[in-house]
């Protein structure tokens, strides 16, 4: 039977099999995202109890839990109470499955010279993906974890105006383990290692046999500053150490957290507004439907956050928190450059280069958003952006390097404008204030799936001939 199959089909069949596996994995991740989206805002355990019907609380069987197909087989209704099951569940599962499949197909199946509708889709995959899935699967795992986390963060933020920090921490941990661990594995397996420091080594010429570069001078799957980027590494390590120290100072009360009095202020403000509404109703000035409402979670109310009058004061606290990271980043860069890069610079160990790339991505991704948050709040007297957005883009930077979150942050403004226009046209529930997190997440996904097109668009905006050459 196999002998009768065309040679091309035989060669691509293993890739198609893996593609189907990746798509199925994406559907399962989408099912997990549905659980996270429902339970995390309520503070419920995401592991136990097992999935149940929200109407009759009946435990679902494994057949009913099959992603996408379970909902179809049940015809969108609970088998026991016959209440409708939201179509959001299969939609989320299908979207995540398709995104996972698209990453694998674009990275490892689509030829580098492929063109679709005039778009060079073969150029979407980063250069390191040309080494094949066998050599680059750790970075693929990092990317898929980031995509799944972004989907979960987008849905929760759109609903509640908050981003659970645990969802931002998982991609960072995965990036540290897999990106740095991948570099260690490559060092050990590549052979011909040159000792640089006791117990630390870097490949002598093994990198030449692979296409790891993300841009000229870079040598790994994310922007790293290169084997001789000691200053880059020093800034990353110093800034990260500064963050650890700042959090310890916060924990032991040496510096105080920002917005610590928000809940107390919100409670008093809501009581005042209710009292005013009651007085207006008694005087006949308020409409009949203007009954005071009780908010279970005032801190999740975007309108209350905007009304908070002490945003400028709180930004001073956040500047105090950022002082150790900034100071130690500058000091670390200078020390590393002086020690290892001043005279007769030696190449850095590959694992340290990869670690510097992850940490610098984390610092720059979060730092860009935090800078806008601080200076925007100081300028307008209202909280400009949430800290959840800071953590989200820090996670993006840890997974993709420092360049991509910077592009995504700039692109998010255009995504926001596009949504505002679409919401105005569609009206209804779409025509409401949306937090900035979903715009950042969508912009990041655009950079992942359409970076050449994004570069071309930015090039047109800035009138750069041939588009921007962004690594």
C-alpha positions in Angstrom: 0.0 0.0 0.0 2.8 2.4 0.9 4.7 1.6 -2.3 1.7 2.8 -4.3 1.7 6.2 -2.6 3.4 9.2 -4.3 6.9 9.9 -3.0 6.0 13.5 -2.0 3.0 12.3 0.1 5.2 9.7 1.8 7.7 12.4 2.7 5.1 14.8 4.1 3.0 12.2 5.9 5.0 12.3 9.1 4.7 16.1 9.2 1.0 15.9 8.7 0.7 13.4 11.5 2.6 15.7 13.8 0.5 18.6 12.6 -2.7 16.8 13.6 -1.2 16.0 17.0 -0.4 19.7 17.5 -3.9 20.7 16.5 -5.4 18.2 18.9 -3.1 19.5 21.7 -4.3 23.0 20.9 -7.9 21.9 21.3 -7.1 20.4 24.7 -5.3 23.6 25.7 -8.4 25.5 24.6 -10.5 23.3 26.9 -8.1 24.1 29.7 -8.4 27.8 28.9 -12.2 27.6 29.2 -11.7 26.2 32.8 -9.2 28.9 33.7 -11.4 31.7 32.3 -14.4 30.5 34.3 -12.7 29.7 37.6 -9.7 32.0 38.0 -11.8 35.3 38.3 -13.9 33.5 41.0 -10.9 32.4 42.9 -11.8 28.7 42.4 -9.4 25.8 42.2 -8.6 25.1 38.5 -7.8 21.4 39.1 -10.6 20.2 41.3 -13.5 19.5 41.1 -13.9 17.9 37.7 -15.8 19.8 35.0 -19.5 20.0 35.7 -22.6 21.5 34.1 -22.9 25.1 35.5 -26.7 24.7 35.6 -27.3 21.3 37.2 -23.8 20.7 38.6 -23.7 17.2 37.0 -20.2 15.8 36.5 -19.3 15.6 32.8 -18.1 12.3 31.4 -15.0 12.0 29.2 -17.1 11.9 26.1 -18.7 15.2 26.9 -15.3 16.7 27.6 -13.9 16.0 24.2 -12.8 19.4 22.8 -15.1 20.8 20.1 -16.7 17.5 19.3 -18.2 17.0 22.7 -20.3 20.2 22.3 -21.3 19.1 18.8 -22.4 15.7 19.9 -24.5 17.2 22.8 -26.0 19.7 20.2 -25.1 22.5 22.6 -27.2 21.3 25.5 -26.5 19.5 28.7 -27.4 15.8 28.5 -29.1 15.9 31.9 -30.8 19.2 32.4 -31.1 20.2 28.7 -29.9 23.7 29.4 -27.9 25.4 26.7 -24.1 25.2 26.8 -22.4 28.4 25.6 -20.9 28.1 22.1 -17.9 30.0 23.5 -16.4 26.7 24.7 -16.0 25.1 21.3 -15.1 28.4 19.7 -12.2 28.9 22.1 -11.1 25.3 21.7 -11.2 25.6 17.9 -9.4 28.9 17.8 -6.5 27.7 19.9 -6.3 24.5 17.9 -6.1 26.4 14.7 -3.4 28.8 16.1 -1.3 25.9 17.3 -1.7 24.2 13.9 -0.8 27.4 12.1 2.4 27.8 14.1 3.6 24.3 13.3 2.6 24.5 9.6 4.1 27.9 9.0 7.3 27.1 11.0 8.0 23.6 9.7 5.8 22.6 6.7 5.3 25.7 4.5 8.4 26.1 2.1 10.5 29.2 2.7 9.6 30.6 -0.8 5.8 30.0 -0.5 3.5 32.8 -1.6 -0.2 33.1 -0.9 -2.3 35.9 -2.3 0.8 37.9 -3.0 2.0 37.4 0.6 5.3 35.7 1.2 4.0 33.4 4.0 7.2 31.3 3.8 9.0 34.2 5.4 6.8 34.3 8.5 8.8 31.6 10.3 11.9 32.8 12.1 15.3 31.7 10.8 15.9 29.2 13.7 12.8 27.2 12.7 14.7 26.2 9.5 16.6 23.7 11.7 13.5 21.6 11.9 11.2 20.5 14.8 13.7 17.9 16.0 16.3 20.6 16.8 13.9 23.4 17.9 11.0 21.8 19.7 11.8 23.5 23.0 11.3 27.0 21.5 8.1 25.7 19.9 6.8 24.7 23.3 7.7 28.2 24.6 5.8 29.8 21.8 2.7 27.6 22.2 2.5 28.2 25.9 2.7 31.9 25.3 -0.1 31.8 22.8 -2.4 29.8 25.1 -1.6 32.2 28.0 -2.4 35.2 25.8 -5.8 33.8 24.8 -6.7 33.2 28.5 -5.5 36.6 29.5 -7.4 38.3 26.7 -10.7 36.7 27.6 -10.4 37.3 31.4 -9.2 40.9 30.9 -12.0 41.7 28.5 -14.6 40.4 31.0 -13.2 41.6 34.3 -10.6 44.3 33.5 -7.9 42.2 35.4 -5.2 39.8 34.4 -4.3 37.0 36.8 -0.6 37.2 37.5 -0.3 33.4 37.5 -1.1 33.4 33.8 1.8 35.8 33.2 4.2 33.8 35.3 3.8 30.5 33.6 5.2 31.6 30.2 8.2 33.2 32.0 9.1 30.0 33.8 8.7 28.0 30.7 10.9 30.4 28.7 13.6 30.2 31.4 13.5 26.4 31.5 13.2 25.7 27.8 15.1 28.5 26.1 18.1 28.3 28.5 17.9 24.6 28.8 17.9 24.3 25.0 21.1 26.3 24.9 22.7 24.0 27.5 21.6 20.9 25.6 23.0 22.4 22.4 26.4 23.1 24.1 26.6 19.5 25.3 25.5 17.9 22.1 27.3 20.2 19.5 30.8 19.2 20.6 34.0 21.1 20.1 33.4 23.3 23.2 35.9 26.0 24.2 36.3 26.6 27.9 35.8 30.3 28.8 35.4 30.2 32.6 35.7 27.3 35.0 32.8 25.0 34.3 31.4 27.4 31.6 31.8 26.9 27.9 30.6 28.1 24.5 30.5 26.3 21.1 33.6 27.1 19.0 32.2 26.6 15.5 29.1 24.4 16.0 26.7 27.4 15.5 27.9 27.6 11.9 26.2 24.3 11.1 22.8 25.6 12.2 20.7 28.7 11.5 20.0 30.1 14.9 20.5 33.7 14.2 17.4 36.0 14.6 19.4 39.0 13.1 22.9 39.8 12.2 25.1 39.4 15.2 22.6 37.3 17.1 23.2 33.6 17.7 20.1 32.1 19.3 16.3 31.8 19.0 15.7 35.3 20.6 17.6 38.5 20.5 20.6 38.0 22.7 23.3 40.6 21.9 25.6 37.9 20.5 28.4 35.8 22.0 30.4 39.0 22.8 27.4 41.0 24.2 28.7 41.1 27.8 27.2 44.5 28.4 23.8 43.2 27.2 24.2 40.2 29.6 25.2 42.5 32.5 22.2 44.8 32.1 19.9 41.8 32.0 21.4 40.2 35.1 21.7 43.4 37.0 18.2 44.5 36.2 16.8 41.2 37.3 18.7 41.2 40.5 17.4 44.7 41.1 13.8 43.4 40.7 14.4 40.7 43.3 15.8 43.3 45.7 12.9 45.6 45.1 10.4 42.9 45.8 12.2 42.0 49.0 12.1 45.6 50.1 8.4 45.6 49.3 7.8 42.4 51.2 9.5 43.6 54.3 7.8 47.0 54.2 10.9 49.2 53.4 8.9 50.5 50.4 5.1 50.5 50.3 3.0 49.1 47.4 1.1 51.5 45.2 -2.7 51.8 45.4 -2.6 50.2 48.9 -5.5 52.4 50.1 -7.6 51.9 46.9 -10.1 49.4 48.5 -10.8 51.7 51.4 -11.2 54.7 49.1 -13.5 52.8 46.7 -15.7 51.7 49.6 -16.1 55.2 50.8 -16.6 56.5 47.3 -19.3 54.0 46.5 -21.1 54.8 49.8 -21.0 58.5 48.9 -22.4 57.9 45.4 -25.2 55.7 46.8 -26.1 58.4 49.3 -26.2 61.0 46.5 -28.4 58.8 44.4 -30.7 58.2 47.3 -31.0 61.9 47.9 -31.7 62.6 44.3 -34.4 59.8 44.2 -36.0 61.3 47.3 -36.1 64.8 45.6 -37.4 63.3 42.4 -34.3 64.3 40.4 -33.1 60.8 39.6 -34.6 58.5 37.0 -36.7 55.6 38.2 -34.1 53.0 37.2 -31.2 54.7 39.0 -31.2 52.3 42.0 -28.0 51.9 43.9 -26.2 48.8 42.9 -23.9 46.6 45.0 -20.5 45.7 43.5 -19.0 42.5 44.9 -15.6 43.5 43.7 -15.0 47.3 43.6 -11.4 46.8 42.7 -12.4 45.2 39.4 -14.6 48.1 38.4 -12.8 50.0 35.7 -14.9 53.1 36.3 -13.8 53.2 39.9 -10.1 52.9 39.0 -10.4 55.9 36.7 -12.0 58.0 39.4 -9.2 57.3 41.9 -7.7 60.8 42.6 -4.2 59.9 43.9 -2.7 58.3 40.8 0.2 60.8 40.6 1.2 60.1 44.3 1.1 56.3 43.6 3.5 56.6 40.6 6.1 58.1 43.0 5.9 54.8 44.9 6.4 52.8 41.8 9.4 54.9 40.8 10.9 54.1 44.1 10.3 50.4 43.4 12.0 50.7 40.0 15.1 52.5 41.4 17.0 49.3 42.3 16.4 47.5 38.9 17.4 50.6 36.9 20.5 51.3 39.1 21.7 47.7 39.1 21.0 47.3 35.4 23.4 50.2 34.6 26.0 49.0 37.1 25.8 45.4 35.8 26.3 46.4 32.2 29.3 48.5 33.1 30.9 45.8 35.2 30.4 43.0 32.7 31.7 45.2 29.8 34.7 46.2 31.8 35.5 42.7 33.1 35.0 40.6 29.9 34.6 43.0 27.0 37.1 45.8 27.3 40.4 44.3 26.2 40.6 41.0 24.2 36.9 40.2 24.7 36.1 36.5 25.3 32.9 34.8 24.0 30.2 34.3 26.6 28.9 30.8 27.4 25.9 30.1 25.2 23.6 29.3 28.1 24.4 32.7 29.6 23.8 34.4 26.3 20.3 32.7 26.1 19.6 33.6 29.7 20.5 37.2 29.0 18.1 37.2 26.1 15.2 35.9 28.2 15.9 38.3 31.1 16.4 41.3 28.8 13.2 40.5 27.0 11.4 40.4 30.3 12.8 43.7 31.5 12.2 45.6 28.2 8.8 44.1 27.5 7.5 45.1 30.9 9.6 48.2 31.1 8.1 49.8 28.0 4.6 49.4 29.3 5.5 50.5 32.8 7.2 53.7 31.5 4.0 54.6 29.7 1.9 53.8 32.8 4.1 56.0 35.0 4.5 59.0 32.8 0.9 58.8 31.5 -0.4 58.7 35.0 1.8 61.6 36.0 0.6 63.6 33.0 -3.1 63.0 33.3 -3.6 62.3 37.0 -5.4 59.0 36.2 -4.0 55.5 36.0 -2.8 55.2 32.4 -2.3 51.4 32.2 -2.7 48.5 34.5 0.1 46.5 36.1 -1.4 43.4 34.5 -0.4 44.8 31.1 3.1 45.3 32.4 3.3 41.6 33.5 1.8 40.5 30.2 4.3 42.2 28.0 7.1 41.1 30.3 6.1 37.5 29.7 6.0 38.2 25.9 9.5 39.6 26.1 10.8 36.6 28.0 9.4 34.2 25.3 10.2 36.2 22.2 13.1 38.5 23.2 13.1 42.3 23.7 12.4 43.3 20.1 8.9 41.8 19.5 7.1 43.2 22.5 8.3 46.6 21.6 6.8 46.2 18.1 3.6 44.8 19.6 3.2 47.6 22.0 3.4 50.2 19.2 1.0 48.1 17.1 -1.5 47.7 19.9 -2.5 51.4 19.4 -3.7 50.6 15.9 -5.5 47.5 17.1 -7.3 49.7 19.6 -8.4 52.1 16.9 -9.5 49.3 14.7 -11.6 47.8 17.5 -13.2 51.2 18.3 -14.3 51.6 14.7 -15.6 48.1 14.5 -17.4 48.5 17.8 -19.0 51.7 16.6 -20.3 49.9 13.5 -21.5 46.7 15.2 -22.9 48.6 18.3 -24.6 46.7 21.1 -22.4 44.9 23.6 -19.3 45.6 21.5 -19.7 49.3 22.0 -18.1 49.5 25.4 -14.8 50.5 27.0 -12.2 47.8 26.5 -9.1 47.4 28.7 -5.8 47.7 26.9 -4.7 44.1 27.6 -6.6 42.5 24.7 -5.1 45.0 22.3 -1.6 44.1 23.5 -2.4 40.4 23.2 -3.8 40.7 19.7 -0.9 42.9 18.6 1.5 40.2 19.9 -0.3 37.5 17.9 -0.1 39.7 14.8 3.7 40.0 15.3 3.9 36.2 15.7 1.8 35.3 12.7 2.4 38.2 10.3 5.7 39.8 11.2 6.7 40.5 7.6 3.4 42.2 6.9 3.7 44.2 10.2 7.2 45.3 9.1 5.8 46.4 5.7 3.0 48.3 7.3 5.3 50.1 9.8 7.6 50.9 6.9 4.8 52.5 5.0 3.8 54.6 8.0 7.3 55.8 8.5 7.9 56.1 4.8 10.8 53.6 4.9 11.7 52.3 1.5 11.0 48.5 1.3 9.6 48.5 4.8 11.4 48.2 8.1 14.2 45.7 8.5 13.2 44.5 12.0 14.9 41.3 13.1 
